């Protein structure tokens, strides 16, 4: 009888210890991020940390061709003030296929009120309010809004992958992939991808040399309240 009782107590103790182990792993994972639990040969739990993104994500608008003075328009659009509708009306009224239509869909879906538009319809993002929810990214039919790490310092305010001569015909502030920014970057943070300069925020040290030499001025510093990246 005593042997049976002792066996039951031993089994109960093992269940309690196992439960505590699971609780400990779960608690540490919630507090410190993703943690991988590995069982060794003697069934002891080891914790293996995984890389964690230390920075929150924020929305940025990768275009500055707002209004007809900066970006050419193919036709006059007088429909409802909706980027989605305008985009699906003959591909949009902008000559640039990825140019901002400035009709405010992104601002209307922003529940944190981080996105606003000026009198010309140009969107502005207040990074201090942005929650990184991604609703504006989903609302933009042109694909020019992206979520980036909040430590991003400089970025290219253009999404066109057309060749330079085509970009200049459509927009006066579009990236022509001239390569001047690439040549002055001592940190290998810039590369040209399909006729578009791209800055790696993990390598960028915010020296600003790329922005100084950009002839189009489409490389911008990402401040606390910005429209660009």
C-alpha positions in Angstrom: 0.0 0.0 0.0 2.8 2.4 0.9 4.6 1.5 -2.3 1.6 2.4 -4.3 1.1 5.7 -2.5 4.8 6.6 -2.9 4.6 5.8 -6.7 1.5 8.0 -7.0 3.2 10.9 -5.2 6.3 10.5 -7.3 4.2 10.6 -10.5 2.4 13.7 -9.3 5.7 15.4 -8.4 7.0 14.8 -12.0 3.8 16.2 -13.5 4.2 19.4 -11.3 7.9 19.8 -12.3 7.0 19.3 -16.0 4.3 21.9 -15.7 6.6 24.4 -14.0 9.1 23.9 -16.8 6.5 24.7 -19.4 5.4 27.7 -17.5 9.0 29.0 -17.1 9.7 28.7 -20.9 6.4 30.4 -21.7 7.0 33.2 -19.2 10.5 33.8 -20.5 9.4 33.7 -24.1 6.7 36.3 -23.4 9.1 38.6 -21.5 12.2 38.4 -23.6 11.0 37.6 -27.1 11.2 34.4 -29.1 13.1 31.7 -27.2 13.6 28.2 -28.5 13.3 25.4 -25.9 15.6 22.4 -26.5 15.5 19.1 -24.6 18.9 17.5 -24.0 19.5 13.8 -23.5 18.7 14.0 -19.8 15.4 15.9 -20.6 16.6 19.2 -19.1 15.4 22.4 -20.7 17.9 24.7 -22.4 17.0 28.1 -23.7 18.4 29.2 -27.0 17.8 32.9 -27.8 16.7 33.9 -31.3 17.5 37.2 -33.0 14.9 39.8 -32.0 14.1 43.0 -33.8 14.7 45.6 -31.2 13.0 48.4 -33.1 9.3 48.9 -33.7 8.0 49.2 -37.2 6.6 52.5 -38.6 4.9 53.5 -41.9 6.7 55.6 -44.5 5.6 56.9 -47.9 8.2 56.3 -50.6 7.1 59.0 -53.1 7.3 62.8 -53.2 5.8 63.4 -56.6 2.8 65.2 -55.2 0.7 67.4 -57.5 0.9 68.0 -61.3 3.9 70.4 -61.0 6.2 67.6 -59.8 4.7 64.6 -61.5 3.1 64.5 -64.9 -0.6 63.5 -65.2 -2.0 61.5 -68.1 -5.6 62.8 -67.8 -7.8 64.8 -65.5 -9.5 62.7 -62.9 -12.8 64.1 -61.6 -14.2 60.9 -59.9 -14.7 60.2 -56.3 -11.8 61.0 -54.0 -10.5 57.5 -53.7 -7.0 56.2 -54.5 -8.5 52.7 -55.2 -11.0 54.0 -57.7 -8.6 56.4 -59.4 -6.0 53.6 -59.6 -8.5 51.3 -61.3 -9.6 54.0 -63.7 -7.3 53.4 -66.7 -4.4 52.6 -64.3 -4.6 56.0 -62.6 -4.1 59.5 -63.8 -0.4 59.8 -62.9 2.1 59.1 -65.7 4.2 57.3 -63.2 2.6 53.9 -62.5 3.6 54.0 -58.9 3.2 57.7 -58.2 1.1 58.8 -55.2 -2.4 59.7 -56.2 -2.9 61.9 -53.1 -6.6 61.1 -52.6 -6.3 60.1 -48.9 -7.2 56.5 -48.7 -4.2 55.9 -46.3 -5.2 58.7 -44.0 -8.8 57.6 -43.8 -7.9 54.1 -42.5 -5.4 55.3 -40.0 -7.0 54.8 -36.5 -4.0 56.2 -34.7 -4.3 59.5 -36.6 -0.6 59.3 -37.6 -1.4 60.0 -41.2 -2.7 63.3 -42.5 -2.9 65.1 -45.8 -2.2 68.7 -46.7 -4.3 70.9 -49.0 -2.8 69.2 -52.1 -3.5 65.8 -50.8 0.1 64.9 -50.0 0.2 62.4 -47.1 2.4 63.0 -44.0 3.2 60.4 -41.4 3.8 61.3 -37.7 6.1 58.5 -36.6 5.6 59.3 -33.0 1.9 58.3 -33.4 2.3 55.5 -35.9 1.5 52.1 -34.4 2.9 50.1 -37.3 -0.5 48.3 -37.8 -0.1 48.3 -41.6 -3.6 49.4 -42.5 -2.3 52.2 -44.7 0.0 49.7 -46.5 -3.0 47.6 -47.3 -5.1 50.6 -48.4 -2.5 52.0 -50.9 -3.1 50.6 -54.4 0.2 51.8 -55.6 2.3 49.9 -53.1 4.4 52.9 -52.1 3.7 52.7 -48.3 6.0 50.4 -46.4 6.7 49.4 -42.8 10.3 50.0 -41.9 12.3 49.7 -38.6 11.9 53.0 -36.7 15.7 53.4 -36.6 15.7 54.1 -40.3 17.7 57.3 -40.9 17.8 58.0 -44.7 15.8 56.6 -47.5 15.0 57.0 -51.2 11.6 58.7 -51.8 10.8 56.8 -55.0 9.5 53.4 -56.0 9.9 53.6 -59.8 11.9 50.9 -61.5 11.8 52.6 -64.9 15.1 53.7 -66.5 16.3 57.1 -65.7 15.2 58.8 -68.9 11.7 57.5 -68.5 11.5 58.6 -64.9 12.6 62.1 -65.8 9.8 62.3 -68.4 7.2 61.4 -65.8 8.5 63.0 -62.6 11.0 65.7 -61.7 11.7 64.2 -58.2 12.0 60.5 -59.2 15.2 58.4 -58.7 17.2 58.1 -62.0 19.7 55.5 -60.6 22.6 57.8 -61.5 24.7 56.0 -58.9 26.2 59.2 -57.3 24.9 58.1 -53.9 26.4 54.7 -54.2 29.8 56.2 -55.0 30.0 58.4 -51.9 28.7 55.8 -49.4 31.7 54.5 -47.4 29.6 51.9 -45.6 28.2 49.9 -48.5 24.7 50.8 -47.4 23.4 51.7 -50.9 22.9 49.5 -53.9 21.1 50.0 -57.3 18.3 47.4 -57.7 16.4 47.4 -61.0 17.2 51.1 -61.7 16.4 52.2 -58.2 18.7 53.2 -55.4 18.0 51.3 -52.2 19.4 52.1 -48.7 19.9 49.4 -46.1 18.9 50.9 -42.7 21.0 48.3 -40.9 24.2 49.6 -42.6 23.3 53.3 -42.8 25.1 55.5 -40.3 23.2 58.7 -41.2 26.2 60.6 -42.4 24.0 62.2 -45.0 26.6 62.2 -47.8 24.2 60.4 -50.2 21.5 63.1 -49.8 24.1 65.9 -50.5 25.1 64.5 -53.9 21.6 63.4 -55.1 20.9 65.7 -58.1 17.2 65.0 -57.9 17.0 65.5 -54.1 15.0 62.3 -53.7 17.0 61.0 -50.7 15.6 62.3 -47.5 16.2 62.2 -43.8 13.5 60.4 -41.8 12.5 62.8 -39.0 9.9 62.3 -36.3 7.3 63.7 -38.7 7.9 62.8 -42.3 6.4 61.8 -45.6 9.4 60.1 -47.0 11.8 57.3 -46.8 
